[in-house]
Amino acid sequence: MSRIRMAAIAAGAAAGALALTASALPHTASAAASPTGTGTLVVYRVPTHHAQDAQTLIGAGYDLLERRQGDDLFVMGDPSTAAGLRGLGFAPKAVQSMPGPKPTAHASDAGGTYYGGYHTVDGHYAHLDQVASQHPDLATVVPYGQSWLKKQGRGGHDLKAICVTRKQQGDCKLDPNSPKPRFFLMSQIHAREITTGEVSWRWIDELTNDYGKDPDVTRLMDTTEMWVVPIVNPDGVDIVASGGNRPVLQRKNADDAQGGSCSWLGQTGVDLNRNAGTHWGGLGTSRQPCSETYLGPAADSEPENAGLESLFRQLFPAVRTGTGDSDPAPADARGMMISLHSDASMVLLPWESDHTVHTGNDAALRALAGQLGSLTGYQSGQAGEILYDASGGTDDWTYDKLGVASFTIEIGDVDGRGCDGFTPAFSCQDGYFWPKLKPALMYAAQHAVSPYKTTDSDGDDGAP
């Protein structure tokens, strides 16, 4: 097993036990645990009083979980973390503790699954090939790059997307001037957010299996191209799956060039959702290589992001010609992109980099986010309004560079179903998450034809 994988396993093997948060392990300046993996992990609830408190915590190297309750944030650390938080003026309260990670690994199941049914990278890629083989008139697999490890000659994976539509002349081509509008869904850019890949899997199956049977699916497939990248971060997902029934909580990719000697409370890699080349280096990022929000050595430094952005440019025309944050995309622009994350139970819209600045399409984006929030039961708004600011993210990039209506959906449990965290039981997928997300994805895809004509008062405006 490679050093990078062993380091990541040591940083995350305590995974599945944490139902409340199931977040990645923190990098904290106050961490005093043994690098051999002995110690205790503690989740702290941290009341905040000022808008800048989240940035203070991120800047100090603390691992903020993707969860918020009122003005309270959540931080994961060890027993010594409380003193560091108090030293910054916070009043943390420990809400859960558990044994620290151990450097052990468990092989994934032979059938391409782990942890009760979650799919490995090989399982996802086999699924894409199977769908394209069984539905050649509906689906095409499109490679678009290589992962960091593969670029280094250290294993890794090709990067793969699938185009799903009732194929006609000119469909599924790498040409931004497509006959049909395009809806793009991506998941597991943060590898540990394993529910997101399963939602993408079910979305692909819904479209291909129900074509000709469900009139809404049939109409959508006849009029719109659906593009799906179920695994944006395959090297990271390999690390997650290597834990078997104790998934490793790897958030970042496998790039160990900057932080290959992180302690057990840190994590090697670059946060791909802080590395995109728009507002790079702004709020919500860290320059500490072992931090969960490490932005990388340069904007778009990671091949996973470079490949994804190249694919976006081949699928969507650059209709937002202005360079200012308030310059709008034209009202008749087509296309929509959703990046799936977990588990804050939110729908986020640009700009995620700074909530005090609004896009030129703010009203329409908020209307769409509000409709998606109504369908899921999730709160909607800019990230800094309801969670915390986060620069260098994918949805900011696709809106900024191309003018595509773009969102993050943070999948979570708002109904007390016991499906909290990054590693919920696999039964939560069909029993809870997919029925909740299916209507939202259908709504979003139907509005890819004219997203900026959506209004708060007319939820159906823009549907084909």
Secondary structure by P-SEA (a helix, b strand, c coil): ccaaaaaaaaaccccccccccccccccccccccccccbbbbbbbbccccccaaaaaaaaacccccccccccbbbbbbccaaaaaaaaacccccccccccccccbbbbcccccccccccccaaaaaaaaaaaaaaccccbbbbbccccccccccccccccccccccccccccccccccccbbbbbbbccccccaaaaaaaaaaaaaaaaaaccccaaaaaaaacbbbbbcccccaaaaaaaacccccccccccccccccccccccccccccccccccccccccccccccccccccccccccccaaaaaaaaaaaaccccccccccccccccccccbbbbbbbcccccccccccccccccccaaaaaaaaaaaaaaacccccccccccbbbbcccaaaaaaaacccbbbbbbbbbcccccccccccccccccccccccaaaaaaaaaaaccccccccccccccccc
